[in-house]
Amino acid sequence: MRPYYQEDGVTIYHGDCREVSVDTWIAAGVDLVLTDPPYGINLKTERTLSKCNKWNSQQSFGRIMGDDSGLFDPRPLLGLDKKKIILWGANYYADLLPPSGGWLIWDKRRGGTMSPGFIASDVELAWSNLFGTARIFSHLWNGLCRDSEVAEHYHPTQKPIALMAWCIKLAGLEPGALVFDPFMGSGTALVAATNMGCRTIGIEIEERYCEIAVERLRQRVLDF
C-alpha cells in the first residue's frame, strides 16, 4: 500500500487496513492503536443538528462503509503484541475482547441534559488495555451545542480532538511516539497526535475522508 499523504511525521494510506498484515505495524514500531472502527450496527447517519436545545437543520453523510457487514471483529488488532490499544464503540463487540477493567467513558452531556428527542447515547465507551480502572471524560457534543469544534462536521461518527488527545495522555506517550489509527475517518486521532508531538499513521477506505484528513492536518491549530 503506497502512502496517500506523507509529511512531518504523518502518513495516511487510502485503502482497506484488513489487507495489511499486523506484522507490518509491529515492524513500524506502533506505540498506541487508537481507533473508532465501524461497529457493524448499520447506523443511520442523517443527523438533526441542534444549537443549545433548538432544532436547526438536517445533515446526512451517507452510510459508513463496512458498518452494514456484521459486527466489527477486533481480534486482528489484538495481535499487536504488547502494544497499547484503545478501541471506541467496543461495547458493541465486547464479547470478542479480553476482559478489561480499563474501560474509558466519554460523557457527551457534560453532566447536563440532552435536547428533547435526542436518541443517541449519553456516553460512548472504549475498551483499553492501559490499566485496571475505568476513566471518564466529560465533553459536551450535542449537535451544534459543543465544547469544541462547533462548526466542524466532517464525519457522521466524528469524535472531538480533545477526546483523542485525552486518550493519548492516558496512554502516557512521549513526543515522537507512534499512534496508529487503522479506521481514521476524517483524521481526528491524527490531528490530536500531531498536535501533541507524536508521529502518526492512519488508514481510511473512503478517499473523501482521506482528503478531509489532509486538509485538517494542514489547518490544525496547536491548542493543547
Order of alpha helices (4+ residues) and beta strands (2+ residues): beta-beta-alpha-beta-beta-beta-alpha-beta-beta-beta-beta-beta-beta-alpha-beta-alpha-beta-alpha
